[in-house]
């Protein structure tokens, strides 16, 4: 009865505003808890100054603060200790920052590999 809402699947991780290749991911959803693993290579988009995010999560992040956390895995990007990730409540995106709080843009991470696990809660 406690595990009536259990689901496993795949999702296509992407980088909003920039795009990615070699991207993929798996997720496990147990009740409202979602664990979504991702691995991708960002496209080169040097002229794009938009704030970058891991996008297209398989479920919407609950609309409350502190509803999401990210563990970084292997990556080929490390500008000022980033990226540091912050889940965006009521969305399917996790924004990327440097460890000093500056937005990460496409010029910062063009052509880099990013991998990690996003743990968050959802409304359903």
C-alpha positions as CSV (number, residue, x, y, z in Angstrom):
1,X,0.0,0.0,0.0
2,X,2.8,2.5,0.8
3,X,4.4,1.9,-2.6
4,X,1.3,2.0,-4.7
5,X,2.7,5.1,-6.5
6,X,6.0,3.8,-7.8
7,X,7.3,4.5,-11.3
8,X,10.6,4.2,-13.2
9,X,11.3,5.6,-16.6
10,X,13.6,7.6,-18.9
11,X,13.6,11.3,-19.7
12,X,15.5,13.5,-22.1
13,X,17.5,16.0,-20.1
14,X,18.1,19.3,-22.0
15,X,19.6,22.7,-21.4
16,X,17.0,25.5,-21.7
17,X,18.1,28.4,-24.0
18,X,21.1,26.4,-25.3
19,X,20.3,22.8,-26.1
20,X,22.3,19.7,-25.7
21,X,23.4,16.5,-27.3
22,X,24.3,13.0,-26.1
23,X,21.6,13.7,-23.5
24,X,19.6,11.2,-21.5
25,X,18.3,10.4,-18.1
26,X,16.5,7.9,-15.9
27,X,14.1,8.7,-13.0
28,X,12.4,6.9,-10.2
29,X,9.2,8.3,-8.6
30,X,8.0,7.0,-5.3
31,X,4.9,8.9,-4.1
32,X,5.8,12.6,-4.4
33,X,9.6,12.0,-4.3
34,X,11.4,12.1,-7.7
35,X,15.1,11.1,-8.3
36,X,16.1,12.1,-11.8
37,X,19.6,11.3,-13.1
38,X,20.9,13.2,-16.1
39,X,23.9,13.3,-18.4
40,X,24.3,15.6,-21.3
41,X,26.8,17.6,-23.4
42,X,25.9,21.3,-23.9
43,X,25.9,22.8,-27.4
44,X,28.2,25.7,-28.2
45,X,26.2,28.9,-28.0
46,X,28.7,31.7,-27.3
47,X,26.3,34.6,-28.1
48,X,23.5,33.4,-25.8
49,X,23.6,35.3,-22.5
50,X,20.4,33.8,-21.1
51,X,20.4,32.1,-17.7
52,X,21.0,28.4,-18.3
53,X,19.0,25.6,-16.7
54,X,18.6,21.8,-16.8
55,X,15.1,21.5,-18.3
56,X,12.4,19.1,-19.2
57,X,12.3,17.3,-15.8
58,X,9.8,14.4,-15.9
59,X,7.5,16.0,-13.3
60,X,6.9,19.5,-12.0
61,X,8.8,20.6,-8.9
62,X,6.4,21.4,-6.0
63,X,5.7,25.1,-5.6
64,X,7.5,25.5,-2.2
65,X,11.0,26.7,-1.3
66,X,13.6,24.0,-0.6
67,X,11.8,21.3,-2.6
68,X,14.8,20.3,-4.7
69,X,18.4,19.4,-4.4
70,X,21.1,18.4,-6.9
71,X,24.2,16.2,-6.5
72,X,26.8,16.9,-9.2
73,X,28.5,14.0,-10.9
74,X,31.2,13.9,-13.5
75,X,31.4,17.2,-15.4
76,X,33.9,19.1,-17.6
77,X,32.8,22.5,-16.4
78,X,34.2,24.1,-13.2
79,X,34.1,27.9,-13.6
80,X,34.4,29.4,-10.0
81,X,33.2,26.1,-8.5
82,X,30.0,25.8,-10.5
83,X,27.6,24.9,-11.5
84,X,25.6,25.2,-8.3
85,X,22.0,24.2,-9.1
86,X,18.7,25.7,-7.8
87,X,15.4,24.1,-8.5
88,X,12.7,26.4,-9.8
89,X,9.4,25.8,-7.9
90,X,6.3,25.0,-10.0
91,X,8.5,24.3,-13.1
92,X,10.5,21.6,-14.7
93,X,13.8,23.4,-14.5
94,X,16.9,23.6,-12.3
95,X,18.9,26.8,-12.8
96,X,22.7,26.9,-12.9
97,X,24.9,29.4,-11.0
98,X,28.5,29.9,-10.1
99,X,29.3,29.3,-6.4
100,X,29.3,33.1,-6.0
101,X,25.7,33.4,-7.2
102,X,26.3,34.6,-10.7
103,X,24.0,33.3,-13.5
104,X,25.7,30.8,-15.8
105,X,25.2,31.6,-19.5
106,X,25.8,29.6,-22.7
107,X,29.2,31.1,-23.3
108,X,30.3,29.7,-19.9
109,X,29.3,26.1,-20.5
110,X,29.3,25.6,-24.3
111,X,30.5,22.1,-25.3
112,X,30.8,20.9,-21.7
113,X,29.6,17.6,-20.1
114,X,27.2,17.8,-17.1
115,X,26.0,14.8,-15.1
116,X,24.2,14.6,-11.8
117,X,21.1,13.6,-9.8
118,X,18.2,15.9,-9.1
119,X,16.1,15.0,-6.1
120,X,12.8,16.8,-5.6
121,X,9.2,16.6,-4.5
122,X,6.1,17.1,-6.7
123,X,2.5,17.7,-6.0
124,X,1.3,14.3,-7.3
